[in-house]
C-alpha cells in the first residue's frame, strides 16, 4: 500500500506541474497561483509523511542486505517481487485448469491429442 501511495503522489505531482504550466501561460488570477502554492506545499508534506511511513515499516531490518540502498530501487524490487508472486499464482491456476480439462476429456494420464487418434483409427 505504501508503494501505491508513492505512485499516487507521483501522479499528483505531475498534475500540479501541468496546472502550474497552464496557469503560467494564461492570465490566471493571483488567487489561483496562491492556491497552487498551497497544493505544492501539501504535496511536499504528504511526500514526507509517506517516506516516514515507509521508514516505520522497518524494511531494512527485515532485509538487512538492503540497508543503504536507494529507496526507489527498493520500491522497484518490492514491486517486482509482488509481480513474480502474482504471475506464479496465475500460472499454477492455469496448470490446474488444464489438468481439469484433461480429466474431463479422457482422464488425467491421457493427453487431449490421444483422444483424437482413437477416433481416427
C-alpha positions as CSV (number, residue, x, y, z in Angstrom):
1,X,0.0,0.0,0.0
2,X,2.9,2.4,0.7
3,X,4.1,1.8,-2.9
4,X,0.6,2.6,-4.2
5,X,0.7,5.8,-2.1
6,X,4.0,6.7,-3.7
7,X,2.6,6.1,-7.2
8,X,-0.4,8.3,-6.4
9,X,1.9,11.0,-5.1
10,X,3.8,10.9,-8.4
11,X,0.6,11.3,-10.3
12,X,-0.4,14.3,-8.2
13,X,3.0,15.9,-8.7
14,X,2.6,15.5,-12.5
15,X,-0.9,17.1,-12.3
16,X,0.4,20.0,-10.2
17,X,3.2,20.6,-12.7
18,X,0.8,20.5,-15.5
19,X,-1.5,23.0,-13.7
20,X,1.5,25.2,-13.0
21,X,2.5,25.2,-16.7
22,X,-1.0,26.0,-17.9
23,X,-1.5,28.8,-15.3
24,X,1.8,30.4,-16.3
25,X,0.8,30.5,-19.9
26,X,-2.6,32.0,-19.2
27,X,-3.8,35.1,-17.4
28,X,-4.9,33.4,-14.2
29,X,-5.9,35.4,-11.1
30,X,-3.3,35.7,-8.4
31,X,-5.6,33.6,-6.1
32,X,-5.1,30.6,-8.4
33,X,-1.3,30.9,-8.1
34,X,-1.6,31.1,-4.3
35,X,-3.8,28.0,-4.3
36,X,-1.3,26.2,-6.4
37,X,1.5,27.1,-4.0
38,X,-0.6,25.6,-1.2
39,X,-1.1,22.5,-3.2
40,X,2.6,22.2,-3.8
41,X,3.3,22.6,0.0
42,X,0.7,20.0,0.8
43,X,2.2,17.6,-1.7
44,X,5.6,18.1,-0.2
45,X,4.2,17.3,3.3
46,X,2.4,14.2,2.0
47,X,5.6,13.0,0.4
48,X,7.5,13.4,3.7
49,X,4.7,11.5,5.5
50,X,4.8,8.6,3.1
51,X,8.5,8.4,3.4
52,X,8.2,8.4,7.2
53,X,5.6,5.6,6.9
54,X,7.9,3.6,4.7
55,X,10.7,4.1,7.2
56,X,8.4,3.0,10.1
57,X,7.8,-0.3,8.3
58,X,11.5,-1.3,9.0
59,X,12.1,-2.9,5.6
60,X,15.8,-2.6,6.2
61,X,15.6,-4.5,9.5
62,X,13.6,-7.3,7.7
63,X,16.1,-7.3,4.9
64,X,19.4,-6.2,6.3
65,X,21.1,-6.6,2.9
66,X,19.0,-3.6,1.6
67,X,20.4,-1.2,4.2
68,X,21.7,1.9,2.5
69,X,20.1,1.0,-0.9
70,X,18.2,3.7,-2.7
71,X,14.6,4.0,-1.8
72,X,13.5,3.9,-5.5
73,X,15.4,0.7,-6.1
74,X,13.9,-1.0,-3.1
75,X,10.5,0.1,-4.3
76,X,11.1,-1.3,-7.7
77,X,12.5,-4.5,-6.2
78,X,9.4,-5.0,-4.0
79,X,7.1,-4.3,-7.0
80,X,9.0,-7.0,-9.0
81,X,8.6,-9.4,-6.1
82,X,4.9,-8.8,-5.9
83,X,4.6,-9.2,-9.7
84,X,6.5,-12.5,-9.6
85,X,4.2,-13.8,-6.9
86,X,1.1,-12.9,-8.9
87,X,2.5,-14.5,-12.1
88,X,3.3,-17.6,-10.2
89,X,-0.3,-17.8,-8.8
90,X,-1.8,-17.4,-12.2
91,X,0.5,-20.0,-13.8
92,X,-0.4,-22.6,-11.1
93,X,-4.1,-21.8,-11.6
94,X,-3.7,-22.3,-15.4
95,X,-1.9,-25.6,-14.9
96,X,-4.8,-26.8,-12.6
97,X,-7.3,-25.7,-15.2
98,X,-5.5,-27.7,-18.0
99,X,-5.4,-30.7,-15.6
100,X,-9.2,-30.5,-15.1
101,X,-9.8,-30.3,-18.8
102,X,-7.7,-33.4,-19.4
103,X,-9.7,-35.2,-16.7
104,X,-13.0,-34.2,-18.3
105,X,-11.9,-35.5,-21.8
106,X,-10.3,-38.8,-21.1
107,X,-8.5,-39.0,-17.8
108,X,-5.5,-37.5,-16.2
109,X,-3.0,-39.7,-17.8
110,X,-4.4,-39.5,-21.3
111,X,-3.5,-36.2,-23.2
112,X,-6.1,-34.5,-25.4
113,X,-4.3,-35.4,-28.6
114,X,-4.6,-39.1,-27.9
115,X,-8.4,-39.0,-27.9
116,X,-8.4,-37.7,-31.5
117,X,-6.1,-40.5,-32.6
118,X,-8.6,-43.1,-31.1
119,X,-11.4,-41.6,-33.2
120,X,-9.3,-41.5,-36.4
121,X,-8.4,-45.2,-36.2
